[in-house]
């Protein structure tokens, strides 16, 4: 069927909720919207999907959630009775319809007699990852759109290791979902029936207590924290989301008693009224925190995104203004602190390892090498960091120190296998205490690192390619870049290209195998001036992410160079995209 025919099928459905029918009547007046909303199925990438909260097969709604959940149920059925008894843990965030989607997923799984552990209220994403491992479930579902705007929601699937589901099972799940011919006829059992027969089990405080107990491991120098934490006032904002559920207990048990919440952003609100995008990489989300920090004379602000897997921070500079740190800068500070502490306490051995993605800063690796420990690059996606944790545990050839991604994701103790903003917040608070013990600010500490190792600065930008043809445009652009290799960027020679899809490295006209990585649609360029550039189409959004990392003598030069490279790349990609038509 074409988009118009599918749209009419939705119009004739007799079980459409009123809010979806109202949207269908209003938005359906626009033929372009019909083509975009019904012209294809929503993309299922990186073990999940994300989209606008609207009717349509290319949107997030009760029926697209139901179809994918039916796919998961059939995958679990395929794995037999033991898998069904182990079941699925489900959590959700503060967005519109999150609770509704979570309960609907539980009812569909329950109709297959698959045991379900459903959180009684919203919870951080990393706690869902922990719950999957803690309860030994076959899978997990998290209803969230992370840091996207209020119009969005999403659906993530986790494997039994607590990481986002591995490609093999994720592909089978999606294949089963595609076989659902009647999107309106997916069977969902009544909640009361599932509660009565024990198939649906609510969880909450019981898992909270165990997760909080695990969080105690994150602090590496409790005596230093005890002696210096009271010198700090930390402003915290959950950005209207799930961080509110546990932050107070987590900080207090970690020894941080002077943590002051931002009142207006501590209201659970799916409108996210204080910001357009509740993303801790943007300065505007910190504005209410800046005002509160000035009022109470605080120097550190910590923010977690609505599902509390990403953590950002702003720190006061000597001129009194606040600097919003990048995810790479936060990771650099934490890596340096951990290595200094372990070396000074005599705990540092050469088999410790830092793991990060191929599009994250090189500076923490430079620091790691100076301290004589191991480093490992993996593909983007925290599941790959989790895989490396499992690998080193089985092989016994390394010990996990930390994992991070430039997109504000950190992990220190692998009791969770997704990025954990609660762990990140605790570690950053400890870093702030460390510098307070030396009479320094966190920004002083960052400058100290730069003076010792040089300034690395990175910028990530997203080139949007929305609409029904967005995925095709991204594919055309990446294909053309592979066929016509860039020889220079912004006037600087390209020395080496890593192609993670074709699994090859191109250097000095020689092609050699790129080993140790699964296939992935990523291109990375290394330039004459130590700059690196990477291009990666998103698996869940219609964007190509462009990463630039530069190494310069000072921060002002580095920032300008990175911005110049991003501008040059934007123009270059426009030319390539236009010429590919």
DAPESUL-V740550 format. One record per helix or strand of 2 or more residues. SS is the DSSP state (~ for helix, > for strand). FROM is the first residue (numbers start at 1). TO is the last residue. Records with the same first field share a line. If there is no record, write none. Layout:
SS: FROM-TO, FROM-TO
//
This chain:
~: 3-12, 18-27, 31-38, 62-78, 81-86, 98-111, 125-135, 167-178, 191-196, 205-215, 222-231, 242-245, 247-253, 263-265, 283-296, 327-344, 363-370, 382-395, 421-437, 442-453, 470-483, 555-579
>: 48-53, 88-92, 116-119, 139-143, 152-158, 200-203, 234-237, 259-261, 300-304, 311-316, 322-324, 352-357, 374-378, 399-405, 409-411, 455-464, 488-489, 492-499, 504-507, 510-513, 522-527, 532-537, 543-552
//
